[in-house]
């Protein structure tokens, strides 16, 4: 099985890459990245190919030919709304994902589904109010447009997962590859055990999240995504809140 990954140098993407490397069923891993991916280099795994891709708004035949035959993608590329201006945030969060999704519809073999898994976040909404944050609004808009793509191309199975507090504390395999963490995270770290014990439902451990997102891209949960606690359906596209991820991955009952 050939899977695509973006955002492999980030927190969620590192967890996904670790999961993909551990799964023998994944026979090819194509990473789209603007720069080299140290974790992929260190793995020295012949299944992994890093495709340096400077412009995530366009996919020329050279790039698409390297992705041909893929049947799934975890779109973990993203950035905090506090690090860029509004226009740049919309481009990275929404435009990049939608342009990729449109291009990837041509990749799978005939009559075979393609699973495009968009990493959103808790707080995103498809029905924003006046005071909705830029993050909530743009993530929700992206989800709605991905749902429309699925409606127009039924074999292109888009879905979205909204993790909450991304917790890498017990995921030693990825720690040395993570970018420097923001100050507020460092200040919060001593309270991590208390937070996990008091509010486990708000935690998204990277090891389990990475495995879950990978399995979503493999189509393993397709029959379990309609309805259920924490699953919102927009047409045929499921949007999973953190509660649904935890329930389906066995972290919560």
QUIRA-V248707 format. One record per run of one state. SS is the DSSP state (H for helix, E for strand, - for the rest). FROM is the first residue (numbers start at 1). TO is the last residue. If there is no record, write none. Layout:
SS FROM TO
SS FROM TO
This chain:
- 1 1
E 2 6
- 7 10
H 11 22
- 23 27
E 28 33
- 34 37
H 38 43
- 44 47
E 48 52
- 53 60
H 61 67
- 68 71
E 72 75
- 76 85
H 86 104
- 105 113
E 114 119
- 120 133
H 134 152
- 153 155
E 156 162
- 163 164
E 165 167
- 168 171
H 172 175
- 176 182
H 183 198
- 199 199
H 200 202
E 203 205
H 206 217
- 218 221
H 222 224
- 225 230
E 231 234
- 235 236
E 237 241
H 242 248
- 249 253
